Amino acid sequence: MPKSTMTLCACALFAMSAAACVPPKADAEDLADFGPNTTMAALQSRGEMTIALPDDLGPFSSIGEDGEAEGFVGELAGEIVEALGVEATYVAASGDEGLDLVDQEEVDLAFPTIGITERLAREHNFSGPYWVAHKRLLVPSDSDIDEVEGLSGEPVCQYEEETTAVDIRGLDESIDVHEAADFGDCIEQFEDERVVAASAPDIYLIALTESLDDYVIRGAQLSTIGYSVAVPPDSADMTTFVNRVLTETKSEGRWLEFYDKWLASVADIGVPSAPDLTLEEVATLWPRALEP
């Protein structure tokens, strides 16, 4: 999807960021033609949309001081905004906060950091996955530890999402797990030399590498978790539209461009590929029986 001449602008909301700006709108003849009763046409008529995304995940997802979306997720959000030809306001929302905002129709889209499960896929309106995460290890770059097997008896900071938790003690009961209420807690535990490694889904480890010098992501994939765009209830047409934008972003190579730009230097996942799972397929990784 070629970039339009419109400059993507992100404005602050609820005092979560700053600096308002008003970019030029795309000419009407340049916009995709949606039916008059569609969600997309309503957004185009309004000329703006609001998107919730995490602002604390560093190169994976953040919001700059000027209110502009940054990171890998920010690029994907920008693809959707450009496809509509509207202005964007970005709202900071961590964890499942974005899902709550979109379900209450306080925002038009959200990128919640909550792993997709069968229950979530049934109860909410999601696109297909834009990222498939894996729980791995974060260790100092000079550490000899490269797998869970090297952690026997060692102290490890562990951060989990409640719905998709995989306790590394299931692989080795001798690991001295320090549970973290927030993935940022692992930073303090590293700095105080209380732990030798951290274990979490890679979107959080990526964020930690930006706050810690000389740390690397290693180890086998201990879990598989899909993350999708949340769409307001009763907006199936918008879900179809978002899926089409994501599919084009992947097939035309921009997903990989965004990965190379923001994540390649820290993610260390080998040869990356855009997720090709459907929402239904990624949800079955976490069936009802596994949910708390």
Stockholm file with secondary structure:
# STOCKHOLM 1.0

chainA/1-292         MPKSTMTLCACALFAMSAAACVPPKADAEDLADFGPNTTMAALQSRGEMTIALPDDLGPFSSIGEDGEAEGFVGELAGEIVEALGVEATYVAASGDEGLDLVDQEEVDLAFPTIGITERLAREHNFSGPYWVAHKRLLVPSDSDIDEVEGLSGEPVCQYEEETTAVDIRGLDESIDVHEAADFGDCIEQFEDERVVAASAPDIYLIALTESLDDYVIRGAQLSTIGYSVAVPPDSADMTTFVNRVLTETKSEGRWLEFYDKWLASVADIGVPSAPDLTLEEVATLWPRALEP
#=GR chainA/1-292 SS CCCCSSCCCEECCTTSSCCCCCCCCCCGGGSCCCCTTSHHHHHHHHTEEEEEECSSSTTSSEECTTSCEEHHHHHHHHHHHHHHTCEEEEEECCTTHHHHHHHTTSSSEECCCCCCCHHHHHHSEEEEEEEEECEEEEEETTCSCCSGGGGTTCEEEECCCGGGCCCGGGTCTTCEEEECSSTTHHHHHHHTTCCSEEEEEHHHHHHHHHHSTTEEEESCCCCCEEEEEEECTTCHHHHHHHHHHHHHHHHTTHHHHHHHHHTHHHHCCSSCCCCCCCHHHHHTTSCGGGCC
#=GC SS_cons         CCCCSSCCCEECCTTSSCCCCCCCCCCGGGSCCCCTTSHHHHHHHHTEEEEEECSSSTTSSEECTTSCEEHHHHHHHHHHHHHHTCEEEEEECCTTHHHHHHHTTSSSEECCCCCCCHHHHHHSEEEEEEEEECEEEEEETTCSCCSGGGGTTCEEEECCCGGGCCCGGGTCTTCEEEECSSTTHHHHHHHTTCCSEEEEEHHHHHHHHHHSTTEEEESCCCCCEEEEEEECTTCHHHHHHHHHHHHHHHHTTHHHHHHHHHTHHHHCCSSCCCCCCCHHHHHTTSCGGGCC
//
